[in-house]
Amino acid sequence: MTLAKHFSSPKVHGFISYTEELFADALIQATLEPNVQAMKFVSEFERPGETRMQNLILVRRLEGLFELRIKHAGEAIPMRAPLCCNSKLRVWTLEEVDILAFPRLENARTIYMCRDVRISVHLRMLALETVRSGPVELGFLTERLASFPDAYRTIFHLAWIGALRLAANGQRIGPSTLVSASKT
């Protein structure tokens, strides 16, 4: 019997149970998506005039409300039950090949590992002030914060909570990665 683990993030209401690491990696990456505003597991979901659906992860994105699906490699795209096909709830499918892609997976896990870092208000304000006028390179930001311990971990924590955005552009996070303030 596989024991369920619980995932939480600043964008998750409550927690989401999972048993596969692929699922956790998908939730981490979804949390880091700028278009994702909130996520929640619901045991039942029904819109007026539509069939009730069960056991969904709902994702509020800038484009509207979606059901999150994870597609394993070699698996057909998961289909909805025939009675649910007419739902106006859109499906957002994350594919295993994309979730596990290098460096996306490594970057997301690096940021996730810093989720519990404690940051002083002074350090948080200094980091946010540095990127207030526009994006700066990660190397510049870490130099600016060099007098504080764990500058990288601080920046990654601020990315996890949505205060900063790291634009790796398909590359491994490094000194030339652009860091900007998240739009609220």
Secondary structure, 3 states (H helix, E strand, C coil): CCCCEEECCCCECCCEEECCHHHHHHHHHHHHCCCEEEEEEEEEECCCCCCCEEEEEEEEECCEEEEEEEECCCCCCCCCCHHHCCCCCEEEEEEHHHHCCCCHHHHHHHHHCCCCCCCCHHHHHHHHHHHCCCCEEHHHHHHHCCCCCCHHHHHHHHHHCCCEEEECCCCCCCCCCEEEECCC
